[in-house]
Amino acid sequence: MSGSVVLLQLAGAVALMLFATRMVKTGVERAYGEVLRHRLRATMRNPIMAVLAGCGLSIALQSSTAVTLLVGSFAGAGIVSGAAGQLAVRGAEIGSALVVKLLTFDLTLLVPLCLIAGTVMFMATERRDWRQLGRILIGIGLLILSLEMIGQASEPLRQSSLMPLIISYFSGDFVTAYLLAALVTWLFHSSIAAVLLLVTLAGRGFIPPGLGIVLVLGVNLGSSVIAPLLTRSADPGIRVVPIGNLLMRGMGSLVMLILFMTVKPPIGLLGATVPDQIVNAHILFNVIILLAGLPLAGLVYRVSEKIVAVSAKPDPAAALDVVELSALNESALDTPSQALANATREVVRVCETVEIMLKRIIELYEDADPAKIKALAALDDRVDNKHAAIKLYLAKITRNPLTEDEALRCQELIGACVKLEQVGDIIVRNMLVHVKKKLERGLEFTPEGWRELCAFHASVLANARLAFNVLVSRDPETARQLVLEKDLLREREKETSASHFLRLRDGTAKSVETSSIHLDTIRDLKQINSLLASIAYPVLEERGLLGGSRLKAS
């Protein structure tokens, strides 16, 4: 077999591994993302729990970088302290290393089981949670399969006369090997994928023990660089946690490299085989960084803040005194097609504001204060003002002759704008009242009840995004999916209410105290979902896909 074919097969196997890792991460984020985020925020007040929460979330998302970005956003918003954020990231790195350890076991039998079960779940139902679980299982199956493919693709390299020369060179130049591993990890955007590749190649005898340890240290350097680069244009508060991770993990890997080259410790203590030594070295390194980070978390965070402050660029918008512009250009009214496009742009801005309100309201249920409540109410005022301006603008458009399509689009935009304004009112006049009541009385949901609320809210938020996409794209398939999700949410509401009443029957104190807030919140979210789902009706009616109040059978 020619060298080019071997490299092509190896590249294909690595590509499948990267795709499978991302597939698992995407499935977990879509199915359980909101619940996991709320769980992470709730547990990060305790240092030990912050480490455990970061570890668990990293295992679920298959990515310590994703956890670093998430925690950085929390710290930037003032939801968690910087020191707790640093500890959560330390836990995330250990979770990432444990995933590698798990995937090094013989899991061959899981490949067909995961692929079959995942495909059935994904194709046999329209329920989002089951489809995403199917996506996760398919991703796990493909990930394990890709490791086998990497091993098989690299087998012909045993007979290569060039491979021993390459390995010999890097074994004599640890610094270059260290930097190369960092570069490859940055290209992969995944330390899990990079270490798994090393383990697979080491299992075929291509990587000697000493070089394997150096490459692992390089992987940790490359992984610590990813988040700072991804957030380089973000607000300074968001960048502090990724920079702190770079200081701890990146600088830690460099220190470890110097110590390894100087002291030359016995590698055999890490395991009997080179793959075991690589995985155990990866875990040990991150445990050492965690132990060092416990007392240093506060100091590292303060240093990170100074670094970010020094590197922060002045905001050009502030210098220009930029204000929010309106897309409702009066000069375009004589051209209805242009005017409708302007109105669509302005309605999309209202969609963005409503999405922010919908995301923030559930956070206030857990961590409310007068300033945040006032800020959310101000967003509703913005929605009301834009709603009034858009209706007036659309009314002016109708003074000119319109084609049938233009008239329908005008009515569609008016209807969407009214529904968005109603959603804002529900959030502020209903749900914000529940928040204040919970805050004033010092009430707490049961863990089961809070999980149900978060999951229900996550479904409504996902449907809101579908609705906003339908408003712009007018895609019939997305519109159909949105209406189907409305029916699924109705069933979920019944299940949630039944679970809540079961807890009431059992006399759970917290359930009794928060019963009205819980049920009213579910009702409000369902009403919001119904309003947003109705945005899809004009698209379905236009194509004859809506019969009465039900979707026509396809």
C-alpha positions in Angstrom: 0.0 0.0 0.0 1.4 3.4 -1.0 2.2 6.0 1.7 -0.4 8.5 0.3 -3.2 5.9 0.7 -2.1 5.1 4.2 -2.1 8.8 5.1 -5.5 9.3 3.5 -7.0 6.5 5.5 -5.4 7.8 8.7 -6.7 11.3 8.0 -10.2 9.9 7.3 -10.1 8.0 10.6 -9.0 11.1 12.5 -11.7 13.2 10.8 -14.3 10.6 11.9 -13.0 10.8 15.5 -13.3 14.6 15.5 -16.8 14.5 14.0 -17.9 11.9 16.5 -16.6 13.9 19.4 -18.5 17.0 18.2 -21.6 14.9 17.6 -21.7 13.7 21.2 -21.0 17.3 22.4 -23.8 18.7 20.2 -26.3 16.1 21.3 -25.6 16.7 25.0 -25.8 20.5 24.6 -29.2 20.3 22.7 -30.8 17.8 25.0 -29.4 18.7 28.4 -27.5 22.0 27.9 -29.7 24.3 29.9 -30.2 21.9 32.8 -26.4 21.3 32.9 -25.7 25.0 32.9 -28.1 25.7 35.7 -26.7 22.8 37.7 -23.2 24.1 37.2 -24.1 27.6 38.4 -25.9 26.2 41.4 -23.0 24.1 42.6 -20.1 26.5 42.0 -20.4 28.4 45.3 -18.5 25.5 47.0 -14.9 25.0 45.9 -15.1 21.2 46.0 -18.5 21.1 44.3 -17.1 23.5 41.6 -14.4 21.0 40.8 -16.9 18.1 40.7 -19.4 20.1 38.7 -16.7 21.0 36.1 -15.5 17.4 36.0 -19.0 16.1 35.4 -19.9 18.6 32.8 -16.7 18.0 30.9 -17.5 14.2 30.8 -21.0 15.0 29.5 -19.9 17.5 26.9 -16.7 15.6 25.9 -14.9 18.9 26.0 -13.0 20.8 28.7 -12.8 23.8 26.3 -16.6 24.0 26.2 -16.7 24.1 30.0 -14.0 26.8 30.1 -16.0 29.0 27.7 -19.2 28.4 29.7 -17.6 29.2 33.0 -15.9 32.2 31.5 -19.3 33.6 30.4 -20.7 33.0 33.9 -17.7 34.8 35.5 -18.1 37.7 32.9 -21.8 38.1 33.9 -20.9 38.1 37.6 -22.9 34.9 38.2 -19.9 33.0 39.7 -16.7 34.2 41.3 -13.5 34.1 39.4 -11.8 31.8 41.9 -14.7 29.3 41.7 -14.5 29.5 37.9 -10.9 28.6 37.9 -11.6 25.5 40.1 -14.5 24.4 37.8 -12.1 24.5 34.9 -9.5 22.5 36.8 -12.2 19.9 37.4 -13.2 20.0 33.7 -9.6 19.1 32.7 -9.7 16.0 35.0 -13.1 15.0 33.5 -11.6 15.3 30.0 -8.7 13.0 31.0 -11.1 10.5 32.6 -13.0 10.3 29.3 -9.8 9.3 27.6 -9.1 6.6 30.2 -12.6 5.2 29.7 -12.2 5.1 25.9 -9.0 3.1 26.1 -10.8 0.0 27.4 -12.0 -2.6 24.9 -15.4 -1.2 23.9 -15.7 -2.9 20.5 -19.1 -4.5 21.4 -20.6 -1.1 22.1 -20.1 0.0 18.4 -23.0 -1.9 16.9 -25.2 -1.5 20.0 -24.7 2.3 20.1 -25.2 2.6 16.3 -28.4 0.5 16.3 -30.0 2.0 19.4 -29.0 5.6 18.4 -30.4 5.2 14.9 -33.7 3.8 16.1 -34.1 6.6 18.6 -33.2 9.3 16.1 -35.4 8.0 13.3 -38.4 6.5 15.1 -39.6 9.6 16.9 -40.0 13.3 16.6 -39.3 14.0 20.3 -36.3 16.3 20.6 -34.9 14.7 23.7 -35.0 11.2 22.3 -33.5 12.3 19.0 -30.7 14.0 20.8 -30.1 10.9 22.9 -29.9 8.9 19.7 -27.4 11.4 18.3 -25.3 11.0 21.5 -25.3 7.2 21.1 -24.4 7.3 17.4 -21.6 9.7 18.2 -20.2 7.3 20.9 -20.4 4.4 18.5 -18.6 6.4 15.8 -16.0 7.5 18.2 -15.1 4.0 19.3 -15.2 2.9 15.6 -12.8 5.7 14.6 -10.2 4.5 17.2 -10.3 1.0 15.6 -9.9 2.7 12.1 -6.9 4.7 13.3 -5.2 1.5 14.5 -5.9 -0.3 11.3 -4.9 2.6 9.1 -1.6 3.0 10.9 -0.7 -0.7 10.7 1.2 -0.4 7.4 3.4 2.2 8.9 5.2 -0.6 10.8 7.0 -1.5 7.6 7.8 2.1 6.8 11.5 2.9 6.7 10.8 6.6 7.3 8.7 6.2 10.4 11.7 5.1 12.7 13.7 8.1 11.5 10.8 10.5 12.4 10.4 8.9 15.8 14.1 8.9 16.4 14.3 12.6 15.5 11.5 13.7 17.9 12.9 11.4 20.6 16.0 13.5 20.5 14.3 16.8 20.3 11.6 17.0 23.0 11.0 20.7 22.6 10.0 20.3 18.9 7.8 17.3 19.8 6.2 19.3 22.6 5.3 22.2 20.3 4.1 19.9 17.5 1.7 18.2 19.9 0.4 21.6 21.0 -0.1 22.6 17.4 -2.0 19.4 16.5 -4.2 19.7 19.6 -5.0 23.3 18.7 -5.9 22.2 15.1 -8.1 19.4 16.5 -9.7 21.8 19.1 -9.9 18.8 21.3 -7.4 17.4 23.9 -9.5 14.2 24.0 -9.0 13.5 20.3 -5.3 14.4 20.5 -4.6 12.0 23.4 -6.7 9.2 21.9 -4.6 9.5 18.7 -1.4 9.3 20.8 -2.7 6.3 22.7 -3.7 4.5 19.5 -0.4 5.1 17.8 1.5 4.1 21.0 -0.5 0.8 21.1 0.9 0.1 17.6 4.4 0.6 18.9 5.1 4.0 17.1 5.6 6.1 20.2 8.3 5.3 22.9 7.5 6.0 26.6 9.6 9.2 27.0 8.3 10.8 23.8 4.8 9.9 24.8 5.0 11.8 28.1 6.4 14.9 26.2 3.6 14.7 23.7 1.0 14.6 26.5 2.5 17.7 28.0 2.3 19.4 24.5 -1.4 18.3 24.2 -2.1 20.1 27.5 -0.4 23.3 26.3 -2.3 23.2 23.0 -5.6 22.6 24.8 -5.0 25.6 27.2 -4.5 27.9 24.2 -7.9 27.1 22.5 -10.3 29.0 24.8 -8.2 32.2 25.0 -8.0 32.3 21.2 -11.8 31.7 20.8 -12.5 34.5 23.3 -9.9 37.0 22.1 -12.7 39.4 20.9 -15.0 38.8 23.8 -15.6 41.2 26.8 -12.7 41.4 29.3 -14.8 39.7 32.0 -15.3 36.6 29.8 -11.6 36.3 28.9 -10.3 36.2 32.5 -11.1 32.5 33.1 -9.6 31.2 29.8 -6.5 33.3 30.5 -6.2 31.9 34.0 -6.5 28.3 32.6 -3.6 29.2 30.2 -1.5 30.4 33.1 -2.1 27.3 35.2 -2.2 24.5 32.6 0.0 26.0 29.8 2.7 27.2 32.2 2.3 24.0 34.2 3.0 21.9 31.2 6.2 23.9 30.4 7.4 23.5 34.0 6.7 19.8 33.8 8.6 19.5 30.5 11.7 21.2 32.1 11.5 18.9 35.1 11.0 15.8 33.0 14.0 16.6 30.8 16.1 17.5 33.9 15.2 14.9 36.4 14.2 12.0 34.0 11.9 10.2 36.4 11.0 6.5 36.1 8.2 6.2 33.6 7.4 2.6 34.4 5.6 3.7 37.5 2.8 5.1 35.3 1.8 1.8 33.9 3.0 -1.4 32.2 2.4 -0.3 28.6 3.0 2.9 26.7 -0.7 3.6 26.1 -1.3 3.2 29.9 1.6 5.5 30.7 0.3 8.2 28.3 -3.2 8.1 29.7 -2.1 8.0 33.3 0.4 10.8 32.7 -2.4 12.9 31.3 -4.5 12.3 34.4 -1.6 12.8 36.8 -0.7 16.1 35.2 -4.2 17.5 35.6 -4.5 16.3 39.1 -1.2 18.0 40.0 -2.5 21.2 38.4 -5.7 20.9 40.3 -3.9 20.5 43.6 -1.7 23.5 42.8 -4.7 25.5 41.7 -6.7 25.0 45.0 -4.6 27.5 47.0 -3.6 29.6 43.9 -7.1 30.1 42.3 -7.6 33.6 43.8 -4.1 34.7 42.9 -4.3 33.3 39.3 -7.6 35.1 38.8 -6.2 38.4 39.9 -3.2 38.1 37.7 -5.5 37.1 34.8 -7.6 40.2 35.4 -4.4 42.4 35.1 -3.3 40.6 31.9 -6.7 41.1 30.4 -6.8 44.8 31.5 -3.4 45.4 29.9 -4.4 43.7 26.6 -7.9 45.2 26.4 -8.5 47.5 23.5 -10.6 50.6 23.8 -14.1 50.2 22.6 -14.4 52.0 19.2 -18.2 52.3 19.7 -17.7 54.3 22.8 -15.5 56.8 21.0 -18.0 57.2 18.3 -21.0 57.4 20.7 -22.8 54.8 18.7 -26.5 54.4 19.4 -28.9 51.7 18.2 -30.2 52.5 14.8 -33.7 51.7 13.5 -34.1 49.8 10.2 -37.5 51.5 9.6 -36.4 53.8 6.9 -39.2 56.2 5.9 -37.7 56.9 2.5 -38.2 53.2 1.5 -42.0 53.3 2.0 -42.7 54.0 -1.7 -41.0 50.7 -2.5 -43.0 48.0 -0.6 -40.5 45.2 -1.1 -37.7 47.3 0.4 -39.9 48.6 3.2 -41.0 45.0 4.1 -37.4 44.0 4.2 -36.7 46.9 6.6 -39.6 45.8 8.8 -38.3 42.2 8.8 -34.9 43.4 10.0 -36.6 45.4 12.9 -38.8 42.4 13.9 -35.7 40.2 14.0 -34.2 42.7 16.5 -37.3 42.3 18.6 -36.8 38.5 18.4 -33.3 38.9 19.7 -34.5 41.0 22.7 -37.2 38.5 23.5 -34.7 35.6 23.3 -32.5 37.5 25.8 -35.5 38.0 28.1 -36.5 34.3 27.9 -33.0 33.2 28.7 -32.6 35.6 31.6 -35.9 35.0 33.3 -35.1 31.4 34.3 -31.8 32.6 35.7 -33.7 35.1 37.9 -35.6 32.3 39.5 -32.4 31.0 40.9 -30.4 34.2 41.5 -32.5 37.3 41.5 -31.6 40.8 42.7 -33.4 44.2 42.2 -30.9 45.4 39.6 -31.4 42.3 37.3 -35.1 42.5 37.7 -35.1 46.2 36.7 -32.9 45.4 33.7 -35.3 42.7 32.5 -38.2 45.1 32.8 -36.3 47.7 30.7 -36.0 45.1 28.0 -39.8 44.8 27.9 -40.0 48.5 27.5 -37.7 48.2 24.5 -39.9 45.5 23.0 -43.0 47.7 23.5 -41.4 50.7 21.8 -40.2 48.7 18.8 -43.6 47.0 18.6 -45.4 50.3 18.3 -42.9 51.6 15.8 -43.1 48.5 13.6 -46.9 48.5 13.5 -47.0 52.2 12.5 -44.4 51.5 9.8 -46.3 48.6 8.4 -49.5 50.6 8.4 -47.8 53.2 6.3 -46.6 50.5 3.9 -50.3 49.5 3.2 -51.1 53.0 1.9 -49.3 51.9 -1.3 -50.6 49.3 -3.8 -49.3 45.8 -2.7 -49.1 42.5 -4.4 -50.9 39.6 -2.8 -47.6 38.2 -1.5 -46.6 41.6 -0.1 -49.9 42.0 1.6 -49.6 38.5 3.2 -46.1 39.2 4.4 -47.2 42.5 5.9 -49.9 40.7 7.9 -47.5 38.0 8.9 -45.0 40.6 10.3 -47.8 42.4 12.2 -49.0 39.1 13.7 -45.5 38.1 14.6 -44.8 41.4 16.2 -48.0 41.3 18.3 -47.1 37.8 19.5 -43.6 38.8 20.5 -45.0 41.8 22.4 -47.3 39.4 24.2 -44.4 37.1 25.1 -42.5 40.0 26.6 -45.6 40.9 28.7 -45.9 37.3 30.0 -42.3 37.3 31.0 -42.5 40.6 32.8 -46.1 40.8 34.1 -46.4 37.1 35.1 -43.0 35.3 35.4 -41.2 38.3 37.0 -43.9 38.5 39.6 -43.2 34.8 40.4 -39.5 35.7 40.8 -40.3 38.5 43.2 -42.6 36.3 45.2 -40.0 33.6 45.5 -37.3 36.1 46.4 -39.4 37.9 49.0 -40.6 34.7 50.7 -37.2 32.9 50.5 -38.7 29.9 48.8 -36.7 27.1 47.2 -37.8 24.5 44.6 -37.2 20.8 45.2 -34.3 19.4 43.1 -36.8 17.4 41.1 -39.1 20.4 40.5 -36.2 22.7 39.5 -34.9 20.1 37.0 -38.4 19.8 35.5 -38.7 23.6 35.2 -35.2 23.9 33.6 -36.0 21.1 31.1 -39.4 22.6 30.2 -37.8 26.1 29.8 -35.0 24.6 27.7 -37.6 23.1 25.3 -39.5 26.5 25.1 -36.2 28.3 24.4 -35.3 25.9 21.6 -38.7 26.3 20.1 -38.4 30.1 20.3 -35.2 29.9 18.2 -37.1 27.7 15.7 -39.9 30.3 15.5 -37.4 33.1 14.9 -35.8 31.1 12.1 -39.2 30.4 10.5 -40.0 34.1 10.5 -36.8 34.8 8.5 -36.5 31.7 6.3 -40.2 30.8 5.9 -39.0 27.2 5.6 -42.0 24.8 5.7 -40.1 21.9 7.2 -38.9 24.1 10.1 -42.4 25.4 10.5 -43.8 21.9 10.6 -41.2 20.8 13.2 -42.2 23.8 15.3 -45.8 22.8 15.4 -45.0 19.2 16.2 -42.8 20.4 19.1 -45.9 22.3 20.4 -47.8 19.0 20.6 -44.9 17.3 22.3 -44.6 20.2 24.8 -48.3 19.7 25.7 -47.5 16.1 26.6 -44.5 17.2 28.6 -46.6 19.7 30.5 -49.0 16.9 31.6 -46.1 14.7 32.7 -44.5 17.6 34.7 -47.8 18.5 36.4 -48.4 14.8 37.3 -44.9 14.6 38.8 -45.6 17.8 40.8 -48.9 16.6 42.2 -47.3 13.3 43.1 -44.8 15.3 45.2 -47.6 17.3 46.8 -49.4 14.0 47.7 -46.3 12.8 49.4 -46.2 15.9 51.4 -42.8 17.3 50.3 -42.6 20.6 52.2 -40.8 22.5 49.4 -43.3 21.3 46.8 -46.2 22.7 48.9 -44.5 26.0 49.4 -43.6 26.5 45.8 -46.6 24.8 44.2 -48.3 27.9 42.8 -45.1 29.3 41.5 -44.2 26.0 39.8 -47.5 25.5 38.2 -47.9 29.1 37.1 -44.5 29.1 35.6 -45.2 26.0 33.6 -48.5 27.6 32.4 -46.7 30.8 31.4 -44.0 28.9 29.5 -46.6 26.8 27.7 -48.5 30.0 26.7 -45.3 31.6 25.4 -44.6 28.4 23.4 -48.1 28.5 21.9 -47.6 32.1 20.9 -44.3 31.5 19.2 -45.5 28.3 17.5 -48.3 30.3 15.9 -45.6 32.2 14.0 -45.3 29.1 11.8 -49.0 29.0 10.9 -48.9 31.4 7.9 -46.1 29.4 6.3 -48.0 26.2 6.7 -51.3 27.6 5.6 -49.7 29.0 2.5 -48.6 25.5 1.5 -51.7 23.8 2.5 -50.1 21.9 5.4 -52.4 23.1 8.1 -55.9 21.8 8.4 -58.1 23.5 11.0 -56.1 23.5 14.2 -54.0 20.4 13.4 -51.2 19.5 11.0 -52.3 17.5 8.0 -50.9 14.0 7.9 -47.8 14.0 5.7 
